């Protein structure tokens, strides 16, 4: 039996312009900072939302990430 060999030409990856990606990188970074705020600091004097609703909603993730809460 003969094995057929197939020659595949290399494909160049397209370049991603940094200036086109920059707004998305900033947006995702701000969302991450907002998430860390709600998980780590949304209680007490810096609370944006009154009550303990946000704290209880993210309670398990606080423990998973190592934030002390009680």
N, C-alpha and C positions, 0 to 999 in steps of 0.2 A: 504494500500500500504506500502511496506517496502522500506526504503531508503538504498541504498548500500553505505557503507563507504569505502573509499579508503585510505590506509595508504601510505604516501609518505615518503621515507627516505630522511633525510636532505642531501643536496649536498654541499660539501665544495668548497669554491671559490679558484681557483688556485692562488698561490703566484706569484707576479710579481717581479722579481729580480731588485733591484734598479740600479745595474750596467748596465743592459741591457737597461733600460729606460733613463739613464743619457744622452747619446748623443742626443736623441730626445728632451729631456727637454731643453738642451742647445741650440739646433738648433731652436726650437720654441721660446725660449726666445730672441735669437738674431733677429729673424724675427719680433717679437713684438717691440723690441727696434728700429729696422730699420723703422717700420711703424710709431712709435711715432716720430721719427726724421723727416720723410717726412711730417707728418701732422703738427708737431709743430715748426720745425726750418728750413725747406727748403726754405729759402729766405735770401736775404741780403748777409752779409759777409761770412756766413757759407754755402752758396749754392754750391751744387755739380753740379746740372744741370743748365746751363745758361738759362736766360729768366724766365718768370713767368708761364711756363707750368705746373710744378708740383704744384705750389701754387694754380693755378686756378682749377686744377683737384681735389685737396683735400680741396677746400675752404669751402664747406658746412660742412665737418667733423670737420674742425677747429672750426667753430662756435658751433657745437654740443658738442664737447669736452671742450669748454671753453677757447680755445687759442685765444688771441686777434690778429687781423691781420689788422684792419683799424679803 
